[in-house]
């Protein structure tokens, strides 16, 4: 495992040096083959912007270490490290190093409520979640398991290793249903701009109409699985064999 720490805030605010952070990651990954793994940790202000992602479905290259896509566009502010392997799998994590935020609780994007006593507890749990994806897609472990399984494994792993963390799934708050929708149950379906994509079956051909990096615009791609009713992205495979979660606004059906 290769580790890189980029600090936009003083790393001393965490009470941990980059070497201390690396020791936490090694504790979590002990017993997992990580020779092909690169981990990038960004210490950035913004307590509500903590997130992680794992690029593990296909090989990454040094030119892809920085990205302009979505929440990770800020990575262009930091130079790509020297000596990256020719190909690797990548985990990115962004965390706020402000010690005054701990102990803290947060709700993740999968409606789990987590509680951490220290920064070490938080980074250990977040890394364990992303490592679960690496183990599944790169090492063939945890077959057919998704985000909720990754949360459970991360929680169990962190607790087993002595980190102080709590976690549990919580019910998504129900939105009040408007009287209009109650009277006209088909209104939402008729006004959904992506309803035509959500009716497609796996294997449907789509045209990529937009790509910020310009790599795939104008190419024909394949839909890998049917689109969920509440999804904002679709899973596609580009002609080079790579799989992506692509915004629905950036594709259209092929006549």
N, C-alpha and C positions, 0 to 999 in steps of 0.2 A: 504494500500500500504506500502510495506517495501522498504527502500531505502538504497543503499550501494554505497559509493563513494571511488574509488581506484585511487590514484594519483601517477603516475610515474614522473610527474613534480610537482612543488610546486603549490598547489591549490590556493595560494595567487595571482598567476599570473592572474587569472581570475577576480580578484577583488571581488570574491564571496567565501564565506565559504560553506562547505557542507550543512549547514542549509539554506543558501540563495538559493542554487540550489534546495533543497527540496521544498522550498516555491514556486519556479517557477513551479515545476512539479505539486504541489497541485493546483495551479491556473489553469493550463491546464486541470487537471483531475477532477475539481470540477463538480459535477453532474454525474460522472461516477462511478459505483460501482467497487472499486479497492481492495476489501478484499482479492482476490486471486492473486494479482499482486505483483511481486518483480521487482524492477528496479535497475540495476547496471550501474553506470556511471564511465567510465575510462578516466582520464585526462592524455593524452599521447602526447608527441611531434609528429609532423607530420601533417601539416596543410591540406594536401591533403588526409589524411586517415580517415577523419571524416565519420562515418557511424552508422547506427542503425539497429537492427534486433529484431523481436518479435517472441518468441517461444510460440505460443498461440493456435496451432491446437491440441496439446495434453498436458497432465500434465507433468511437470518437477519434478525431485527429487533433493535433495541436492547433490548427486554425479554427477549430470549433470550441476551443476552451473559453473564449469570449463570445458573447452573443448579444444581439440587439433585440431579441424576442421578449415580449411580455414583461413580467416582473423582474427578469434577470438582465434587462438592458444596461443596468448600472455596471455590469462586469466589464464593460468597455473602458471604465475609468481606471482599471488596474491592468498592468501589463501581463501578458501571458508568461508563465514561468519558463525559464530556460530548461532544457533537458527533459521535456515531456516525452513519453514513449511515442513511437510512430502511431500506435493505436492503443486505446484504453477505454475502460468504462468509467463514468464520471458521476460523482455525487456532489451536488452543491448544497450548501446550507448558509442561510443568512440569519444572524441572531443579534439582538441588542445587548451589548455588554454592560449595561447600567446595573450595578449591584443594588441600587435602591429599589429596583423593580421586584426584588426577591425578599421573601417567598412570594410566588405569584401563581395565578391560575389563568388558563386560557382555553378557549374553545377552538378546536381545529376545524378544517373544512369538511370533515366527515362526521361532525356533530359528536365528538368526544370531548369531555371536559378533563383537562389535565391540571395537576398541581405540582409545582416544583419548589423545593426548599432553596436550592442554589442554582447558579448558572451551570455547574457541572451536571446536575441532575437533568436540566433541560437539554443540554447538547447531547448527553448520553442517550436520552430517549428519542430525540429527533433523529440522531444518526442510526439508532437501532431500527427505526421505522424504514429509513431509506435503504439500510443494509438488507432488510428483508426482501425488498424488491431486487437488489443485486443478487442475493442468494437464489431467488426464484428464477429470474430470467437469464442469469449468467451461469449459475451452478446447477440449475435443475432441481432445486429444493423447493419446498412449499408449493407443490403443484396446485394450480387453479385457485390460489388464495389471492385476495385483493387487499384493499386499503384497511378494512376493519380487522382482518387477520394480521396485517402488518402492525396495527396499533396494539393488538393483544400481545403479539410476540415481543414488540418493543417494551411494553410495560413489564411483562414477565421477565425478560432478559435484564432490564435495568434493576428491577427489584432483587433478582437472584444475585446480582453483582454488588448489592449493597447501596445502590443509589436511593435517595428519598424522593419518591414520585408516587402520585396517585393518578388514576385514570379510570374513566367509565364512559360508556355511551350514554347520551342524553337525548331525550325526545326533541325532535325539531318542532319549534313553536308553530302551531297552526295559524295560518293567515285567515282572517275573517272572510268568508265568502260573500261577495256582493250579491244583492238581490237580483241584479240584472243577470249575473251568471247562473243564479239558481233558476231563473225563468228560461234562460237560453243556454242550456248546457253545451251546445255546439259552437258558441260564439268564440271561445278561446281557440278551439281547433281551427275555425275558419280564418281567424286573424293571425295565426302563427305563420310568420314569413318563411319558416323552414319546414312546414308540414310536408312538403313534397319530398324532402330529404329523409324525413322520419318514416316515410312509407316504403323506403327502398329496402331491398334484401341484400345480404352479404354477396359480394361479387359484382355489384353494380358499378358501372364505369362513370367517373366524374371528371370534369375538367377543372384544373386548378387555375383560378382566375387571378389570384394575387399571392405573392410570396415576398415579404419585405427584403429577403436576401437575394431574390431573383434567381434562385436555383431551379425552381419547379414551375414557375408561372408558364401557363400554356401547355403543360403536360397532362396526359390522361393518367388517372390514378384509379385504384380499385378500393371500394368500400369493404373493410375487413369484417364488420359485424353490423347488424341492424342498430339504428340510432335510438337511444332511450328517449322517452317523451320529454324529459326535462333537461336533456343534454344541451350544452352550448358548443361542444366540439364533436367531431366524428373521427373514427379511427380509420386511417387510409394507409395504403402501401404504394409508395412511389416507384417508378420504373427501375430505380437502382436497388430495389429490394428493401428499403428502409420503411419502418412503420412509424406513423406520426399521429398525434392527436391534433387535428387541424380545425381551425375555426370554420363553422359552417358558412359564414359570410364570404369566405375566400374560395368557394367552389360552386359549381353549378352542374346540373345533370347534362349528360350527353344525349342528344336526340338520336 
